[in-house]
Amino acid sequence: MRKRPIATNNPHIQALARIVGETAILYRKEDLMAYDCDGFTVHRHLPRAVVFPNSTEQVAAVVKYCHEHDLPFLARGAGTGLSGGAIPLNGEVVISLTRMKRLLHVDLENRRAVVEPGFVNLKLTNSVAHRGYYYAPDPSSQYCCTIGGNVAENAGGAHCLKYGVTTNHILGLEVVLPNGEVIEIGGNGVPDPPGYDLLGLLTGSEGTLGIVTKITVRLLKNPEAKQTVLAYFDEVEDASQTVSDIISAGIVPAALEMMDQTAIEAVEAAAFPVGHPKDIAALLLIEVDGISAGIDEQINDILTICRRHHVREVKVAQSEEERARWWANRKTGFGAMGAISPDYLVQDGVIPRSRLPEVLREIADISRKYGLRIANIFHAGDGNLHPLVLFDASKPGETERALAAGSECLKACAAVGGSITGEHGVGIEKKEEMRFIFTDEEILAQTAIRDVFNPKNLLNAGKLFPTPGRCVETKTPSTVK
Ligand SMILES: Cc1cc2nc3c(=O)[nH]c(=O)nc-3n(C[C@H](O)[C@H](O)[C@H](O)COP(=O)(O)OP(=O)(O)OC[C@H]3O[C@@H](n4cnc5c(N)ncnc54)[C@H](O)[C@@H]3O)c2cc1C
């Protein structure tokens, strides 16, 4: 954070500094450069300023100021978003929630906790684990992403197959609306509250409807037992069929993850190698949990299904330490791409599980067509693919080819009745691809809802919906001053 005194006559900077304090604002170009993108690094734009409020009142005052002076603004958590949601496309005032990182309340009797938006996901589980509880949504970025960012993106994770994504674990929100008013939604435990489901609407709205300043989440009791299986296959087709058969046998694993050969090459070259054979075509990481009775039976059924599909080797973790090593290897999978490629783009399509083999074949064709390697590391159990397109941005034309290849992967997902995002959001990355799955009328219905909350479209404009002129989107921030 800035240590030097404010040295600008810019009245907006001075006014914002009066709200958050002189040490809680950045406005010099060299400081702003750290905020010109998020995890989607293809587009970069400098913000006007970055402010670090430490209370709902300060967030509301900043928003009110922006609203009254027609300044575009947006919220930012940890900046790990992969679809460009926190990129200040219009020179926004970035409202960083990282100082609002308190765990406000833990109520184990009612299995809930209240956190500020900048609270880091994994810290919540770490804070209640000694009492036998945990917070279920576990994005692979959970060691650093914020729960506010998770709410905005409706984040998923490896264990969301059985337990559901973020929206299934949010009980209440405090939200600063784009005009600076503060509202509270839910939070009182009523199972079917009257009126519209605003919690559902706000969760996954990608920071376009309001800024979340307090979150009530559901906590779960640790499962009594847990077992983890690692299975190596010589054919992707066999691994895919195993996924389908496990689910159709009525088993609901806590997690069912898949990596292909290129992904395995990367994770074995990165920080947490575990010795996977490099010549296999795919591996599955399968976890079951629940009450102890019946777990062994489920594991036996899974081993039988793996063998039916010609598994080369299959093993059950023999200790918590071994299980943790397998998961560390999987969860650092995206970052591991850096070990085999200078740049990569993460895609996030969803398909019906039964179409896995054909879509993976199509992705291999796209890889050949564009002359770029594509690794696959994904939540196979819920059909949430993550093709990682590897490229070198320093080579002319490769970034454009990578973007086109990524878009084509999403088209393939949409063509089999799937979707263009399972958990990373649309942001700026996939806004044109929204047309693969929605008609103009359907997009118009959604922008009409946004306009009710965000009528001046000053909050996070230019995200989520197709570009003006190319479809139905009409409003852009009224001015960029
Ligand atoms: C290595 C890696 C692995 C990942 N794995 C997963 C995964 O398994 N599952 C998954 O779902 N995602 C994953 N992600 C993506 C990312 O971590 C998630 O989208 C996460 O929810 C973003 O949180 P953040 O705090 O970084 O938000 P940011 O990136 O800062 O912001 C994301 C969006 O949320 C909005 N926003 C942030 N805070 C607020 C708030 N308080 N109120 C309103 N809007 C807000 C921003 O405006 C922006 O549009 C991964 C990312 C990386 C880099």
The ligand as an SDF file (V2000), in Angstrom:
LIG
                    3D

 53 58  0  0  0  0  0  0  0  0999 V2000
   -4.6500  -21.3990   -9.9640 C   0  0  0  0  0  0  0  0  0  0  0  0
   -6.1190  -21.0690   -9.9880 C   0  0  0  0  0  0  0  0  0  0  0  0
   -7.0420  -22.0850   -9.7360 C   0  0  0  0  0  0  0  0  0  0  0  0
   -8.4110  -21.8120   -9.7510 C   0  0  0  0  0  0  0  0  0  0  0  0
   -9.2940  -22.8210   -9.4770 N   0  0  0  0  0  0  0  0  0  0  0  0
  -10.6100  -22.5540   -9.4260 C   0  0  0  0  0  0  0  0  0  0  0  0
  -11.5490  -23.5840   -9.1050 C   0  0  0  0  0  0  0  0  0  0  0  0
  -11.1980  -24.7420   -8.8360 O   0  0  0  0  0  0  0  0  0  0  0  0
  -12.8570  -23.2510   -9.0780 N   0  0  0  0  0  0  0  0  0  0  0  0
  -13.2870  -21.9830   -9.3410 C   0  0  0  0  0  0  0  0  0  0  0  0
  -14.4880  -21.7320   -9.2880 O   0  0  0  0  0  0  0  0  0  0  0  0
  -12.4250  -20.9970   -9.6560 N   0  0  0  0  0  0  0  0  0  0  0  0
  -11.1140  -21.2390   -9.7010 C   0  0  0  0  0  0  0  0  0  0  0  0
  -10.2290  -20.2310  -10.0060 N   0  0  0  0  0  0  0  0  0  0  0  0
  -10.7480  -18.8930  -10.3490 C   0  0  0  0  0  0  0  0  0  0  0  0
  -10.8360  -17.8860   -9.1700 C   0  0  0  0  0  0  0  0  0  0  0  0
   -9.9440  -18.2360   -8.1260 O   0  0  0  0  0  0  0  0  0  0  0  0
  -12.2720  -17.8090   -8.6500 C   0  0  0  0  0  0  0  0  0  0  0  0
  -13.1100  -17.2740   -9.6430 O   0  0  0  0  0  0  0  0  0  0  0  0
  -12.4310  -16.9650   -7.3710 C   0  0  0  0  0  0  0  0  0  0  0  0
  -13.7710  -17.0650   -6.9430 O   0  0  0  0  0  0  0  0  0  0  0  0
  -12.0730  -15.4910   -7.5530 C   0  0  0  0  0  0  0  0  0  0  0  0
  -11.9200  -14.9080   -6.2760 O   0  0  0  0  0  0  0  0  0  0  0  0
  -11.0530  -13.5650   -6.0920 P   0  0  0  0  0  0  0  0  0  0  0  0
  -11.1240  -13.1820   -4.6540 O   0  0  0  0  0  0  0  0  0  0  0  0
   -9.7020  -13.7350   -6.6290 O   0  0  0  0  0  0  0  0  0  0  0  0
  -11.9060  -12.5570   -6.9730 O   0  0  0  0  0  0  0  0  0  0  0  0
  -11.3980  -11.4900   -8.0600 P   0  0  0  0  0  0  0  0  0  0  0  0
  -10.6320  -12.1620   -9.1300 O   0  0  0  0  0  0  0  0  0  0  0  0
  -10.7460  -10.3460   -7.3830 O   0  0  0  0  0  0  0  0  0  0  0  0
  -12.7930  -11.0020   -8.6510 O   0  0  0  0  0  0  0  0  0  0  0  0
  -13.5780  -11.8690   -9.4210 C   0  0  0  0  0  0  0  0  0  0  0  0
  -14.9070  -11.1770   -9.7480 C   0  0  0  0  0  0  0  0  0  0  0  0
  -15.6380  -11.0080   -8.5520 O   0  0  0  0  0  0  0  0  0  0  0  0
  -15.9710   -9.6290   -8.3550 C   0  0  0  0  0  0  0  0  0  0  0  0
  -15.8710   -9.3990   -6.9070 N   0  0  0  0  0  0  0  0  0  0  0  0
  -14.8040   -9.6520   -6.1120 C   0  0  0  0  0  0  0  0  0  0  0  0
  -15.1210   -9.3710   -4.8380 N   0  0  0  0  0  0  0  0  0  0  0  0
  -16.4040   -8.9290   -4.8350 C   0  0  0  0  0  0  0  0  0  0  0  0
  -17.3020   -8.4890   -3.8240 C   0  0  0  0  0  0  0  0  0  0  0  0
  -16.9540   -8.4350   -2.5470 N   0  0  0  0  0  0  0  0  0  0  0  0
  -18.5350   -8.1060   -4.2070 N   0  0  0  0  0  0  0  0  0  0  0  0
  -18.9310   -8.1550   -5.5030 C   0  0  0  0  0  0  0  0  0  0  0  0
  -18.1300   -8.5660   -6.4990 N   0  0  0  0  0  0  0  0  0  0  0  0
  -16.8870   -8.9550   -6.1580 C   0  0  0  0  0  0  0  0  0  0  0  0
  -14.9650   -8.8490   -9.1830 C   0  0  0  0  0  0  0  0  0  0  0  0
  -15.4950   -7.6050   -9.5890 O   0  0  0  0  0  0  0  0  0  0  0  0
  -14.7630   -9.7900  -10.3550 C   0  0  0  0  0  0  0  0  0  0  0  0
  -15.7830   -9.6120  -11.2920 O   0  0  0  0  0  0  0  0  0  0  0  0
   -8.8550  -20.4870  -10.0210 C   0  0  0  0  0  0  0  0  0  0  0  0
   -7.9310  -19.4810  -10.2630 C   0  0  0  0  0  0  0  0  0  0  0  0
   -6.5830  -19.7600  -10.2580 C   0  0  0  0  0  0  0  0  0  0  0  0
   -5.6170  -18.6350  -10.5120 C   0  0  0  0  0  0  0  0  0  0  0  0
  1  2  1  0
  2  3  1  0
  2 52  2  0
  3  4  2  0
  4  5  1  0
  4 50  1  0
  5  6  2  0
  6  7  1  0
  6 13  1  0
  7  8  2  0
  7  9  1  0
  9 10  1  0
 10 11  2  0
 10 12  1  0
 12 13  2  0
 13 14  1  0
 14 15  1  0
 14 50  1  0
 15 16  1  0
 16 17  1  0
 16 18  1  0
 18 19  1  0
 18 20  1  0
 20 21  1  0
 20 22  1  0
 22 23  1  0
 23 24  1  0
 24 25  2  0
 24 26  1  0
 24 27  1  0
 27 28  1  0
 28 29  2  0
 28 30  1  0
 28 31  1  0
 31 32  1  0
 32 33  1  0
 33 34  1  0
 33 48  1  0
 34 35  1  0
 35 36  1  0
 35 46  1  0
 36 37  1  0
 36 45  1  0
 37 38  2  0
 38 39  1  0
 39 40  1  0
 39 45  2  0
 40 41  1  0
 40 42  2  0
 42 43  1  0
 43 44  2  0
 44 45  1  0
 46 47  1  0
 46 48  1  0
 48 49  1  0
 50 51  2  0
 51 52  1  0
 52 53  1  0
M  END
$$$$
